[in-house]
């Protein structure tokens, strides 16, 4: 008959074996918490992800400028350089999906922003903002006069820069 397997603590004094056991339990618990957090993030992303609330959308960073368009975008108009609030909901859904993809990629690569924060944090915030604007626009949101005038002023400035070839003093 085979000899029973020895446990790592069999040759340790009682106190040391208890410390070893507690450390083992601690490591196991941390692994379980990390696995649960990963599953929660995956479930959130699979269910469409977080949606930014009105407070977030109305904040300083809530209406981001679209820097590039997803290759799947087949709309007749380019919204590159426009704010999220000026984009159609379908494009915003694609942008949210794209931001989620980059968040997962940056998590996998461990990419950090200049301030040391994970880049994925900002990707997820932008994904939530895109979903928030899509939801808001689908619900019938229209820009206020203040929003429109800021947007018009920015457009006039952009056109002036394009015409002059450089920024005015």
C-alpha positions as CSV (number, residue, x, y, z in Angstrom):
1,X,0.0,0.0,0.0
2,X,1.2,3.5,-0.8
3,X,2.4,5.7,2.0
4,X,0.1,8.7,2.8
5,X,1.2,12.0,1.5
6,X,2.9,14.4,3.9
7,X,1.5,17.8,4.5
8,X,4.0,20.7,4.4
9,X,3.2,21.6,8.0
10,X,3.8,18.0,9.4
11,X,7.4,18.8,10.4
12,X,6.7,22.3,11.7
13,X,6.1,23.3,15.3
14,X,2.4,24.1,16.0
15,X,2.8,27.9,16.0
16,X,4.6,27.9,12.6
17,X,2.0,25.5,11.1
18,X,-0.8,27.8,12.2
19,X,0.9,30.8,10.7
20,X,1.5,28.9,7.4
21,X,-2.2,27.8,7.4
22,X,-3.4,31.4,8.0
23,X,-1.2,32.7,5.2
24,X,-2.5,30.0,2.9
25,X,-6.1,31.0,3.7
26,X,-5.2,34.6,3.1
27,X,-3.8,33.9,-0.4
28,X,-6.8,31.7,-1.3
29,X,-9.2,34.4,-0.2
30,X,-7.4,37.1,-2.2
31,X,-7.5,34.8,-5.3
32,X,-11.2,34.3,-4.8
33,X,-11.9,38.1,-4.5
34,X,-9.8,38.8,-7.6
35,X,-11.6,36.1,-9.6
36,X,-15.0,37.5,-8.5
37,X,-13.9,41.0,-9.5
38,X,-12.8,39.8,-12.9
39,X,-16.1,38.0,-13.4
40,X,-18.1,41.1,-12.3
41,X,-16.1,43.3,-14.8
42,X,-16.7,40.8,-17.6
43,X,-20.4,40.6,-16.8
44,X,-20.7,44.4,-16.8
45,X,-18.9,44.6,-20.2
46,X,-21.1,41.7,-21.6
47,X,-24.2,43.4,-20.4
48,X,-23.3,46.6,-22.1
49,X,-21.2,48.1,-19.4
50,X,-21.7,51.1,-17.1
51,X,-23.7,54.1,-18.3
52,X,-22.6,57.6,-17.1
53,X,-25.2,59.5,-15.2
54,X,-26.3,63.1,-15.9
55,X,-23.9,64.5,-13.3
56,X,-21.0,62.8,-15.1
57,X,-22.1,63.9,-18.6
58,X,-22.5,67.5,-17.5
59,X,-19.1,67.6,-15.8
60,X,-15.9,69.1,-17.2
61,X,-14.9,65.9,-18.9
62,X,-18.3,64.5,-19.6
63,X,-18.6,65.6,-23.3
64,X,-15.4,64.2,-24.8
65,X,-14.2,65.0,-28.3
66,X,-14.3,62.0,-30.7
67,X,-10.6,61.6,-31.8
68,X,-11.1,58.8,-34.3
69,X,-14.0,56.8,-35.8
70,X,-14.4,53.0,-35.6
71,X,-13.7,51.3,-38.9
72,X,-17.3,49.8,-38.7
73,X,-18.8,53.3,-38.9
74,X,-20.6,53.5,-42.3
75,X,-22.4,56.8,-41.7
76,X,-22.2,59.4,-44.4
77,X,-20.9,62.1,-42.0
78,X,-17.6,62.1,-40.2
79,X,-17.9,63.0,-36.5
80,X,-14.2,63.1,-35.9
81,X,-13.4,66.3,-33.9
82,X,-17.1,66.6,-32.7
83,X,-18.2,66.2,-29.1
84,X,-20.1,63.0,-28.1
85,X,-23.2,65.1,-27.6
86,X,-23.1,65.9,-31.3
87,X,-22.9,62.3,-32.4
88,X,-25.7,59.8,-33.3
89,X,-26.5,57.1,-30.8
90,X,-25.4,54.3,-33.1
91,X,-21.9,55.8,-33.4
92,X,-21.7,56.3,-29.6
93,X,-22.6,52.6,-29.1
94,X,-19.7,51.7,-31.4
95,X,-17.4,54.0,-29.6
96,X,-18.4,52.5,-26.2
97,X,-17.6,49.0,-27.6
98,X,-14.3,50.3,-28.8
99,X,-13.4,51.8,-25.5
100,X,-14.4,48.6,-23.7
101,X,-12.0,46.7,-26.1
102,X,-9.1,49.1,-25.3
103,X,-9.9,48.8,-21.6
104,X,-9.6,45.0,-21.7
105,X,-6.4,45.3,-23.8
106,X,-4.8,47.8,-21.5
107,X,-5.8,45.6,-18.5
108,X,-4.1,42.6,-20.1
109,X,-0.9,44.6,-20.9
110,X,-0.9,46.5,-17.6
111,X,-0.7,49.8,-19.4
112,X,-0.5,52.9,-17.2
113,X,-1.3,56.6,-17.8
114,X,1.3,59.3,-17.1
115,X,-0.1,59.7,-13.6
116,X,0.4,56.0,-12.8
117,X,-3.3,55.1,-13.0
118,X,-4.3,52.2,-15.2
119,X,-5.2,53.4,-18.7
120,X,-8.2,51.1,-18.6
121,X,-9.8,53.3,-15.9
122,X,-10.1,56.1,-18.4
123,X,-11.2,53.8,-21.3
124,X,-14.1,52.6,-19.1
125,X,-15.1,56.1,-18.1
126,X,-15.1,57.1,-21.8
127,X,-17.2,54.0,-22.6
128,X,-19.7,54.9,-19.9
129,X,-19.9,58.4,-21.2
130,X,-20.5,57.3,-24.8
131,X,-23.3,55.0,-23.5
132,X,-24.7,57.8,-21.4
133,X,-24.8,60.2,-24.3
134,X,-26.4,57.5,-26.5
135,X,-29.1,57.0,-23.9
136,X,-29.6,60.7,-23.4
137,X,-29.9,61.4,-27.1
138,X,-32.3,58.4,-27.7
139,X,-34.5,59.9,-24.9
140,X,-34.8,63.1,-26.9
141,X,-32.1,65.3,-25.4
142,X,-31.5,68.5,-27.3
143,X,-28.7,70.9,-26.7
144,X,-29.6,74.0,-24.7
145,X,-28.8,77.5,-26.1
146,X,-25.7,77.7,-23.9
147,X,-24.5,74.3,-25.2
148,X,-25.2,75.3,-28.8
149,X,-23.5,78.6,-28.5
150,X,-20.3,77.0,-27.0
151,X,-20.4,74.5,-29.8
152,X,-20.9,77.2,-32.5
153,X,-18.1,79.3,-31.1
154,X,-15.8,76.3,-31.2
155,X,-16.8,75.5,-34.7
156,X,-16.2,79.1,-35.8
157,X,-12.7,79.0,-34.1
158,X,-11.9,75.7,-35.9
159,X,-12.9,77.2,-39.3
160,X,-10.9,80.3,-38.7
161,X,-7.8,78.2,-37.8
162,X,-8.3,76.2,-41.0
163,X,-8.7,79.3,-43.2
164,X,-5.8,81.2,-41.7
165,X,-3.5,78.1,-41.5
166,X,-2.5,78.9,-37.9
167,X,-4.0,79.8,-34.6
168,X,-5.0,83.5,-34.0
169,X,-3.2,85.5,-31.3
